[in-house]
Amino acid sequence: SERPPNAEAFLGLVRDVAFKREGLVLRADPHAVAVAFGALLRTGGDADRALRAALALRDDASEAAPGLRLGFLVANAPTVVQRDGQGSVRVELRRGVTAQLDVAARRGLEGPVMVSGNLVDLLADAWRIGDPSFVDPPEGTGSAQVVDPEIEHVAPLLGPANRDQRRPLGPPGQRALVGRELPLKTLRDAFSEAIRARRSRAVLVLGEAGLGKRALVERFVASLPRTACWVLRASGSWSRRNIPMGVFLDLLARFLEIEHQTPSARIGQRLAALGLREAEVLGQTLATSLGLADAEAPQLPARTRRDRLWRLVRRLIIGLAQRRPVLVIIENLQFHDEQSLDLLREWIQAEQPWPVLGVATGRPGNRRVELVRREPNVMEIRLQELDAQARRELVARRFEDPDAAQPLTEAIVARTGGNPLFIEQTLASLIERGVVAWNAQGRHLVVKQPGAQIALPRTIEAALGERLEELSPADREVLQGAAVLGRHFRAAELPPLLAREVDEALTHLDDRGFIERIEGARTGTESHRFTTVSLHETCKATLSPAQARRLHGRAAELRRARPDYAEEHDAGPIAEHLMAAGRPTEAAEPALCAAEHASEVAGNVEAYYYYSLALRALTPDDPRRFEALLRRERILRAWGRRRAQVADIRQLLDTAERRADPQQLAIASVRLLRFYLEVGRPQSAERLLPRVSERVDAVPDPQPFMAVLAELRSELAFVRGRFDEAEQHAQAGLAHCGHDTRGLRQRARLLRSRGQVKAGIGRFDEAREAFEEALSLARRIDNVRLEANLLNSLGEVAGRSTHYQEAIDYFKASLAIDRELGDRFTTGRKLANLGMAYATIGLWRRAERYLRKALELHEAVGHPGEWGDVVVALGEVVASLGDLDASQALL
């Protein structure tokens, strides 16, 4: 404890408790107390005696010595026993362990009793213990000088495991894992192989709703010794599906025990204690991304910020894996944001030389899940419905007399099929209807209405619906309110949401298996969750429209009033609540904020979703509508979704004409002109050009527009084969470029147009100079999309100059950037260029692979001219491979 004014009373209490419980006082002074149990003679109950002594001291300290700030730690620590010549025995803690124990004990200052990781398994049968957390090493030691690695992490004591908590609560069979022995063995074998070979492994558990994905993962984690590995865990959820990096931010916050009031500097200290390089920089980036109270406002470019977060996740996992194996569990892939999904796929694609097992779960058929499933390094475990024997066993094992329950068992199995959740919910429904009940011991079920005609639900949704209908109105109202808040919710928000007390209802719902507490939940975060995703979805669907509008509106107000409110994470869910509440006018601003924040970390999917939400909320005359359309059109252009893109451009034109704004008219017209050139419609571009020129001339400050128009004129002349005219337009446009970021970006584009002309007439050295100057500008202003296109142009010049390896390197670098950006628009051309380069040097198989990918992308995006070039090149490659029939068909 910290030095109090007078600690003598407490020290006397320590000596009394130690004497009564046969403990040996090693140290007792105003700074610290150390009591050893089993130092001289070890017994099987040493750990339990030590824990009970700590609880007794904590309970009695308030009366014996009020005002003390105390932290208690029960740990299995090494000691040194010495005997002198007179036969006296002296016991001391091993050198260096004292400081380590002091740091660990301070983790629980004025909190629960903490238990060292090496005692968790020993005490788990009689006590409930929370999730372990890492303890920073003593200052000045560094992670490599930790005296006892078994005391590196501690867990809070939650309370005794009383009889009621030991028997299964809620739906019977909830803790049973029947018919999943082979998938469980597969997970164990994969982890063993990762540890033995010291190579990372990835496993994807697939299954429809209710087939037991989470139960399988829970059983696998429970089967591992608590100190055998690090466990990093996070889950996707509907409410966070559009928060960029949301899943991994949650994983980091949970593992590092970060709360809203956690000082940003402390995060850097924790990362440094784990041995991570750039700990301070990465910690500050994480603090900003989490929106902590003292975090700096976002100042980094989107790509830099995202890269730092990716680097932090990778370094943390590798740093932990250098000490002991790491298990990373990512659940509900179908609810992941795109950036978390990209990071997960990047990790999977390159096997790491560390003992790491990644386990992901998801529902088959979902686009995000399928992207992970198709990764070649992923081992797939597909959960099917239970077979007939396993179904009967899952039901029969719950009954005291399986023979007496056989008719009921057969009826349940026949109706529910092999879906474990359906079986469990049906049994739970029968308990609530009085058909079956717990026996006197509370361990098994007995049939109360033998021979009764029982109507069983036909689907899992019907089973869940029946259970919801059987709830009392008060309990059902609380559950529906929780469903509005999300699958993971804060119980403290339910009373203001419903304007009533909810403690009793929460206890009922917990006892009946509808919800469960989140063990080890951080203060001020989600404290409860629905037991299954299906239950949350079904409960949410039972809300009436009027009820949903009222609750969603109140939920938006509560979220905005949170002490840890951060616009980056909360604006999007607030917008969704307000839209569901029928208040679109209020939803527009938070939706636009969420879209802006997503754009800041290059989250195109999330930004598109929120811009679309905002556009549904904005009225046609709202001045914010034009900018939202403009930003959404850019995303659609990057994705190559041409029909949707041109529809947005038409809306831009309509909005600009309605407002009669010359600048907006010029912007929309230039966008349409660029669109025609990109999709290979030069005739339409030629007809539109005079009107675009008129609208640009009408702008009060036409200089920036003149530079863009010069680029497009050059592009049009080049497509038409008028090379001198194309070069003149590009050169003339340079005079209209400013020196700000926008002007430098346009200068780079004009230099690219000029280089394109030089390459087209065979003056490759001049083309290279123009492209390299443009590339330097693109990197200076951190425009990675332009950088990717210029790398591709340099690759084309290198290839035409017969520098094939250089060309391949440029193309690969360009493709890598496109992959990070999710940009499909120009990727097809780069894939085709890479395929043609491989064909030129005779690597036909590689050439075929890249050309087929390019062909597929051109067909999806709609590049008819480039599609034809790829078909011809592919036909020549296939002929070189000896398949003349396929070649003839292509040509």
Secondary structure by P-SEA (a helix, b strand, c coil): ccccccaaaaaaaaaaaaaaaccccccccccbbbbbccccccccaaaaaaaaaaaaaaaaccccccccbbbbbbcbbbbbbbbcccbbbbbbcccaaaaaaaaaaaaaccccccccccccccccccccccbbbbbbccccccccccccccccbbbbbccccccccccccccccccccccaaaaaaaaaaaaaaaaaacbbbbbbbbbcccccaaaaaaaaaaacccccbbbbbbbbccccccccaaaaaaaaaaaacccccccaaaaaaaaaaacccaaaaaaaaaaaaacccccccccccaaaaaaaaaaaaaaaaaaaaacbbbbbbbcccccccaaaaaaaaaaaacccccbbbbbbbbbcccaaaaaaaacccbbbbbbccccaaaaaaaaaaaccccccaaaaaaaaaacccccaaaaaaaaaaaaaacccccccccccccccccccbbbbbccaaaaaaaaaaaccaaaaaaaaaaaaacccccccccccccccccaaaaaaaaaaccccccccccccccccccccaaaaaaaaaaccaaaaaaaaaaaaaaaaacccccccccaaaaaaaaaaacccccaaaaaaaaaaaaaaacaaaaaaaaaaaaaaaccccccaaaaaaaaaaaaaaaacaaaaaaaaaaaaaaaaaaaccaaaaaaaaaaaaaaaaaaccaaaaaaaaaaaaaaaaacccaaaaaaaaaaaaaaaaaaacaaaaaaaaaaaacccccccaaaaaaaaaaaaaaaaaaaaacaaaaaaaaaaaaaaaaaaacaaaaaaaaaaaaaaaaaaacaaaaaaaaaaaaaaaaaaaccccaaaaaaaaaaaaaaaacaaaaaaaaaaaaaaaaaaaccaaaaaaaaaaaaaaaaaacaaaaaaaac
